[in-house]
């Protein structure tokens, strides 16, 4: 599996959310909770999982065998709660 993203969006996310898509790949590789994401353009998903001690949400789509990462942000409260319930034990796993 390969990962890709728009470099300008990656830089914007680093500034806005302080999350680097290059680092957010880790979320997708470590048993994330997958939720559907809304898009009128393509089928998208939200991967929720731990990154550097916090729970983050990574929006992505599949293009063949390539994961196209769209955005990453700190997970919303409801996403964090659902993730922590799914992985009973509470906080992010490292």
C-alpha distance (Angstrom), angle and dihedral (degrees) to the residues before:
residue distance angle dihedral
X1 . . .
X2 3.78 . .
X3 3.78 130.2 .
X4 3.79 130.2 -143.9
X5 3.80 139.4 172.2
X6 3.77 141.8 169.3
X7 3.80 107.5 -87.1
X8 3.83 94.4 -145.1
X9 3.83 90.0 53.0
X10 3.81 89.8 47.5
X11 3.79 90.9 55.3
X12 3.82 91.4 46.0
X13 3.81 90.7 52.1
X14 3.76 92.0 50.7
X15 3.81 88.7 54.5
X16 3.82 97.2 40.9
X17 3.82 104.1 35.1
X18 3.82 101.6 13.4
X19 3.78 89.4 -126.8
X20 3.79 121.5 124.1
X21 3.80 115.4 -147.6
X22 3.80 88.0 -143.7
X23 3.82 88.1 62.4
X24 3.82 93.4 39.4
X25 3.81 89.3 67.2
X26 3.82 84.0 81.7
X27 3.82 90.0 67.7
X28 3.79 91.3 57.7
X29 3.79 92.3 48.0
X30 3.82 97.3 50.5
X31 3.82 110.6 65.5
X32 3.83 99.6 -80.8
X33 3.78 125.6 -172.6
X34 3.82 106.2 -109.1
X35 3.80 120.5 -145.5
X36 3.80 130.5 175.8
X37 3.81 116.8 -102.8
X38 3.80 126.2 -154.0
X39 3.78 119.1 -112.1
X40 3.79 132.4 150.2
X41 3.81 89.1 -159.9
X42 3.81 106.8 51.1
X43 3.79 143.6 -14.0
X44 3.80 108.2 -77.3
X45 3.78 135.1 -178.1
X46 3.80 138.0 -162.2
X47 3.80 117.6 -135.9
X48 3.80 111.5 -159.3
X49 3.78 119.8 -165.0
X50 3.79 147.0 115.8
X51 3.78 125.0 -60.1
X52 3.80 123.8 171.0
X53 3.79 93.9 -20.0
X54 3.80 98.9 -45.8
X55 3.80 135.0 84.5
X56 3.80 112.2 -110.8
X57 3.80 136.4 -177.1
X58 3.79 120.5 -135.0
X59 3.80 118.2 -166.2
X60 3.79 113.5 -152.3
X61 3.79 145.7 154.2
X62 3.78 132.1 -150.3
X63 3.79 120.4 -117.1
X64 3.76 104.5 -176.8
X65 3.82 105.7 -60.6
X66 3.80 91.9 -19.6
X67 3.80 124.4 97.8
X68 3.81 108.0 -142.3
X69 3.80 105.9 -156.9
X70 3.80 112.2 -150.1
X71 3.79 106.3 177.0
X72 3.79 143.0 -18.1
X73 3.79 129.0 -155.3
X74 3.76 141.4 153.4
X75 3.81 107.9 -71.3
X76 3.79 116.2 -102.7
X77 3.79 117.4 -111.3
X78 3.82 93.6 -101.2
X79 3.82 91.1 48.4
X80 3.80 91.0 49.8
X81 3.81 91.6 49.3
X82 3.81 92.8 48.7
X83 3.80 91.1 48.0
X84 3.80 93.1 48.4
X85 3.81 91.3 47.5
X86 3.80 90.7 50.4
X87 3.80 90.4 49.7
X88 3.79 95.3 42.1
X89 3.72 108.8 -151.8
X90 3.75 99.6 72.1
X91 3.77 122.9 -117.8
X92 3.75 133.4 55.9
X93 3.79 116.9 -61.9
X94 3.78 117.1 -128.5
